[in-house]
């Protein structure tokens, strides 16, 4: 009865922990970011893809800096990251990534509120 349910919950917790570890490993994969950003850029922003070379050269080093900021005892500064021309991408000091579509770059109504 009740004891078996507790064991199942513990097993489910162990599996969830294993899944979290495997997902954490994906953060360092250019392929993972290319697929994720493909959805953001193509579906949400209506712009082309961001290549693995840009992800490897620009994004992954920033992610690594945020993950290791405590070890280095230096803060990470927010900045724009050049992942793709005409797609401004802003990386915050706490690791948030913002991708802006072309209307934001050109001062379109999505930023200025119209008018």
N, C-alpha and C positions, 0 to 999 in steps of 0.2 A: 503494500500500500504506500504509505507516506514516505518510507525510507527510500523506496525506489525512485520516487519523483525527485528527491534531493540529489541522488546520484546522477540522474539525467540532467538536472540543472548544472551540476558541477562539470559534467562532460561537455555540455553546451558552452559553458564559460571557457573551458580549455580550448575548444574549437574556435571560439570567437577570438581568443588571444592569438592563436596561430594565424587566423585570417588577417588580423591587424598587423602582424609582423610581415606577412607576405605583401600586404598593400604598402607598408612603409618602404619595402625594398623597391617598389615601382617608382617612388619619388625620384630616384636617381637615374631613371631610364628615359633617354630622349624619345623613345618610341611611345611611352606612356604620355608624355607631355604633347607630342605631336598629335596623337589621337584626341586627347582632351581639347587642345587648342583648335583642332580641326572643327570640332563641334561648335566651340565658341565662335570662331571666326566665320565659318561658313553658314551655320544655322542662325546664330544670334546676330551677327554683325553684317553678314552678306558680303564678306571679303574673302580673298584667297587664303591658302594654307600658310602656316609658318613652318619652315623647314627644320630638319633635325640639326643642321649645322648651326643655325642661329640659337636653337635651344641649348645645344651643347656648349657653345661659346659664351652665350650671354645669360641664359636663365639658370642653368644648373649651378654655375659658380655662385650666383646670388643666393640660391636656395641653400647651398652649402655654408655660406657665410652666416645666414640666419640661424641655421641649425647649430653652428659651432660658435656663436657669438659669446656665450658664457665662458667657454674654454679660453677664448682669446682675450677676454675682458675688454673688448672694444665693441662699441655699438655699430650697428649697420645703418647706413644712411639711406633714406628713401631716394629713388631716382627713376628716371625714365630709362627703359631698356629697349635697345634697337633690335626687336625680333623680326619685324617686317615693315617695309616702307609703307607709309600711309595708314599704319595701324599703331597709334601711340599706345605704348604699354608701360604702365607705372607699377613699380615694385616698392611696397612700403617697407619701413624699417622692421615691422613685425611679420613680414612674409606674405602680405596680401598682394595679389596680382590683379591689376585692373587693365582690361583691354578696351580701347575706345575705337569706335567705327569712324569712317571718314567724315561724317557730319560734325563730330566733335572736333576734329582737326581743323575743319573749315569754319568753325563758329556757327554751325547750323542750329536749328531750333531745338535740338535735343539738349543743348547746353544753355543757350541764351534765353529760352522760354518763348521763342517766336517773336514776331513783331515786325 
